[in-house]
């Protein structure tokens, strides 16, 4: 979802109005623009680790132009079910590579899976639209997880299936990536038949029990100020290139600061798990996060902390009547996510609380396993960035991939189609 240092900096800068860390940055490091110019994207990171990656463009039904990345299987690989991997709030696809050679994205590629990595609307890879200008049109930013799940995820599912001439894929979602999957199934239940298996890491849905008070304050404040912010022309939050990005990159490049400051900030917002995320991973993580989203999307999280329900965006009684035909936002139907599901979580996660994950699991109709990591310190960041991901998470993931990842005659598309790929090398 949201990492601790990003949130801490947002509160200090946006709420207090003081950019303390920018002053630190001017003393100890290069200018922000020079720092960000050195950042490597998905394709470059993949190449450094010995993989060839591709860039693809997907257009949603409502006109958003999304970027996807792909690590295709090697020439000596047996064809398997493709996998679509979806990031969390304020992340991009690079998050699944930032932990180095044994990052989740590389581990999937090592197992010969045709691996696709999405980027939802509003992050730095998907900040485009067929007709709307994100720098001039508020309408571009009038979205939340509602639209991400209804339009973005289905568009990427269809693209992967069309590109691979397959009927089904495996979906792996982290935090908001899992939430968006629930939204897709509720809004478009016909997509359940397109998902052969669903992995979800620290799934967000209902978030009433979230233990992070700092996250509550930040998201709740944005929710209460949403209309004022949008009226003032503030539509986007925590985008790449924002002053915070340079501060993050600078602090986490300095080894001592990375270990002390970044670790302390994550402890304040999530929880402490010393040594799980390495300083090198911290550095790469904060080079790519925050990746940006809309004020409205961040406000949705502020609403979710106050509700025992998993519901659509609350516009207020009057607009709710216009949008939904009722004064309160409708609830999402968790039971529509009928695909076989494997759920991962840790008791140390203060961002997505175990009680809320259990609430979601109870409502899912086809849970194969609800896997709670034995380490009591295992927290939210660990589900994507931990140095122990290979041994703790990937072992059970591989078990289910062996069961669901192979292709049989009934699984292949009936007709092989000539797929028109919008691929950018």
N, C-alpha and C positions, 0 to 999 in steps of 0.2 A: 504494500500500500504506500505509505509515506515514511521515508526514513527519518531517523531522529534529528540529525543535524540539519536537514532541510527545514524541518518544522521549527526547530529552535531558532534558526536564523530568520525564518519568516516572521515569527512572533517578535523577535528583537527589532527587526527592521520595519515591518509593516504596522505593528501595533505601537511600539515605542517611538518609531519614526527616526531611529538612530542607526546609521550604518557603521557600527563599531568595527566590524571585520574588514570593511573596505579600507579603513585607516591602517589596520594591521597589514593588509595586503600591499599597500603602497610602500610600506617599510621593508617587507621581507621578500617581495617577489616581483615578477614582471607585470606589466599592465595586463588587464583582463583580456583585451583583444588578442594579445600575443599568446597568452596562456591558452585561450580557447582555440586559436589557430592550430595548435599542436594536437588537438584531439583527433583520435582515430575513430572511424565509423565501423560498422559491422563488417563490411567487406575487408577492410584493412586489418582488423583484429583477427578475422578468420585466416587471412593470408599469413599473418605472423605465426599462426599456430599450424600451418601446413594444410589449410582447407581452401578450396575454391568456393566462393559464395556468389550468389546472384541477387540482383535488385529487381523487384517487380512492382508494378503499379496496379492498384485495384480501385475502381470507381463504385461508390455506393449508390443505392437507389435515390438518395437525396443529394447526390452530387459531390460528396467529399472524395478527394483523391488520396488514397492511403498507400503507404509504402510497405511492402513486405520484403523480407530477405529469405533466402533459401540456401541451405547447404545440401546439395544433392548427394545421393549415395555414390560411392566410388564405383569404378568400372568392374571391380571384382565382387561387388555386393549382389546378393540375391534380392530381388524386389520384395519389398515389404509394404505394409500399410503406411501411408504418409502420416506425419504428425504435424499438427498446428500448435504452436506455442504462443501463449498470450501473456503479456506483461501486466504489472500492477499500476496503480495510480502514480503519476509523475515519473514513470519509467519509460524506456524505449527498449527495442529489441536487444540492444547491446548488454542489457542487464543479465542476459542468460549466457554471456561470454566473459563477463568481467572477472569471474573467479579463476581465470587462467585455463591451463590445459585440461583440467578436470571440472570445468564449469558445466552446468546442465546441457547447454547447447552442443558442446563438443562431445560429451558422453553419448548423447543420442546419435551424433554423426559416426562415432566410433563403432556403434552397433549397426551401422548400415541403414539407418532410417532416413528417408527423404524428409528432411526437417525444414519446416517453414515457420518464420517468426513474424508475427504481426506488429503493427504500430497503429494505435487507434487515433481517431480524429483529435487534433489539437496538440499532439506532441510534435517535437521538432521535425520528425520525419513525415508527418501527415498534416501539415499546416497549409493545405491547399484545397481549392474547391473549383468546380467548373465555372461558376459565375460569381461567387462571393469572394471579396478581398478580405483576408483576416485582419489587415491593418486598418480597414475602413468600414467594414460592415459588422455591426453588432450581431446580426443574424447568424453569422458564421459561428459565433461563440455561444449561441443559445442551445446548448446541449448538456446532457449529463449522462450517467450510466444508462439511462433509458434509451437514448439514441445509439449509444455505443453497442448495447446488446441487441437492439432491434435491427440496426443497419450495418454496423461495421463488421461484427463477427460473422453474420450470415454471408456478407459479401466475400469475406476471406475464405470461409468454408467452401463456398461455391467455386471460387477461383482455384483453390488447391485441388478440388475434385476434378474440375475441368482440365487443369494442367496435367494431372496424373492419370486421367481417364479411369478414375476409380469411383465407386459408389459410396464409400465411407472413409472416414479418417479417424485418427486418435487425437484427442484434444487434451492439451496440458495447460491449465490456467493457474496463474499465481495471483492471489489476493483479488484485486479488481478483475483480473482475467477470469477468475472463477465466477465472480459476481455477474460479469457480462454473459457468461454461459447460461446462468440461471435465467437472466432476462431474456436471452434469445429463445430459450425453450418455452418460457411462459408466453411470450409475444408471438412466437412462430413455432408452434409445436411440431410442425411437419419436419423440422430440422433434426428432431431426435433420431430419426431413422438414418441420418447421415453420419452419426457419431457411433463408432464401434466401441470405443472405450473413452472414459473421461477421468483424467487425473486432475485433482485440484489441490493446490498447496496453500494452506492458510486461507480458506475461502471466505471472502467478505459476503455478507447478505444482511441479515439483521445484525445490528451492532450496538445494541442497548447496553451491553455489559463491558464495553471497551474500557480498559483500565488506564489508558493514557490521558491524564488530565490536560496535558499540553495540547494534544491533538484535539480534544474536545473544545478547548478554548479557541484555538485557531479556526477550526472549521465552523464552530457555532458563531464566532464573530463575523466571518465572511458571510454566513447565511443571513445574519441580521442586517448586514450592510450591503447585501447583494444589489438591491435596486439602486441605492445611492452610488455604489461603485460603477455599475453599468451606465447610469446617467452621466457620471463624470468621465466616461470613456475608458474605464478600467474593466476590460472584458476577459483578459488572459491573466493567468497567475503562474508564477514560478517557471517561466519559459527559459530555454537555454539562451545564454547571453545576458540574462538579468544579472545585476551586480552580485547577487548571492552565488551565482555559478562560478564567477571568478574567485570569490572567497573560498568556496568549497574546494575548488581545484587547487588553489594555493595551499590551504591548510593541510590538505591530505597528501600533498606532494612532499611536504616536510615530514620526515619519518617520525620525529619526536611529537610533533603536533598531531599527526595522524593517529598515533597510538593513544595520546592523552585526550586531546580535544574531541576528536571524532568519536572515540569510544565513550567518553563522558556524555556527550550529547545524545547518543543512541540509548545510553542507560537511562537518562532522564525521561525519554519519550517512550521507548519500548521497554527493554530490560537488559540487564548485564549478562553477557556470555563471553568472558575473557578468552581471547585467542581463537574464537570460532571463525571470525572474519579477519583475514590477515591484513596487515597494513597495506600491502600491495593491492589487494582487492579493494580496500577502502579507497585508495587513490583512484583506481579505475572507476569505481562506483560513482564517486563524486565528480568525475569528469563527464559523466553522462546523465547524472541526476542533479537538479530537477529537469525533467524533459518537457514540462508545460502541460497545462490543461485549462479549462474554462473556469471562470468564477462560479458559474452555475453548477458545474460538476463538483467543485470543492464544497459548495454550499449544500449539495445533496448529502454529503457525509455529515455535515453539521445537523441536518434534519434527522438522519438515521440514528444518531446517538440518543435522541430523545424519544424514540418510538420502540415499542415492543413488536412492531410489524416490519415487514420487508416490502416497502411500497414505492410507488413512482414519485417523481418530484412533486413537492407541495408548493404550488404557486400562490396559495391563499384562497380563501373561500370563493371569492368572486371569479377569479380566473380559473380555478378548479372546475367551476360549473361550466365555463366556456370550453375548457379542454377535455374534461372527463365526464361532464354531465352530472356531476355530484360535487358536494362541497369538500369532500376529502379525497385524497389520491387513492386509486385502487391498489390493492396488494398484488404482489407477484405470486404466481402459482408454482411453488417449488416442485410439486408433484409432476409437472410437465417434463422435467428433466429425467427421462426414463432410461437413458443410456447407462450401461454398467459403470459404476463410479468407484474410484479409490481415493480416499480423503486422507491428507496428511496435515498434522498440526503439532504444535508444541505447547506445553503448559506455561512456558515462559513468555509467550506471545501476549504483549499488553495492547497491541493494536487491534487484533482480531481475537476476542476472548474465547476460551475453550467452551464456555457455556453457550455462546452464540453459534459456534461451529456445531456443537451437539444438537442445538435446536434445528439447524439446517439439515443435519444428517437424518434426524427423525422424520423429516418431511420428504426426503428423497426416496423414490420407490425401489431403487436397484443398487444399493451400496454393497459392493463386494467386500470392502474392508475400510474401517475407520482407524487409521494408523496414527497413534499418538506417540511421538518420540519419547523414549525412556529417559533421556537426559532432561531433568527438570528445568534446566536453564535454556533449553532450545526455544528461540524467540522468532519473531517475524522475519527479520533479515536472514536468518539462518536458512529459511526455506528456499532461498534463491542464491545466497552468496557464501554459505559456510564452506570451509575447507574440508568438512566431513560429509559433504553432500553425497559424494560417491559411495561411501560406506553405509551411511544411515538411510538416505532416501533412495538412491539409485538401485540398491539391492532389491527392495520390494518392487520398485518400478520395473526392473528387468524381469522379475518373475511374471508380472502380468503382461508385459510386452511379448514374452514367449507364448503366452496363451492367445493373445488377441492380435499380435503383430504380423502373423503369417497370412499369406494370400491363398485362398482356394478358388476353385472355378466358380463357385456361387457368389464370390465376393467381387470378382472382376466386372467391369462394365460390360454390358451386353454388346455394345457397339463401340469399337475403337474410333474416337473422334479425332479429327485434325484440330489441335488446340492452337488458337492464336494467342501467343504469350506476349504480354507487354513487358519485355525483359530489358533491363538496362545493365550492360556489363560494367 
